[in-house]
Amino acid sequence: MRCYQNAVENLPAFAVAVVIAIIAGASASLVNILALLHLAARVIYSGIYYAGIGKPAGGPRSLAYIAGWAINLLLAFVALFALVT
């Protein structure tokens, strides 16, 4: 349940970044690649979580979470760049 809740909490930020990037006219291929990478990071995070691999803090689960977060941040920067150019 906790992993699901984490995914639900992260979905709005991801959705907003994707929608703004699309509306701003960012490169569709770049948005698609970043969205797929984010999805892959979240799937890996969930797999690690449910498999119980590593320690909860500082282990592979944290790395997968940070990867998803960083990709989402990059997607937001792509959207911002598309808005200002």
Secondary structure by P-SEA (a helix, b strand, c coil): caaaaaaaaaaaaaaaaaaaaaaacccaaaaaaaaaaaaaaaaaaaaaaaaccccccccaaaaaaaaaaaaaaaaaaaaaaaaac
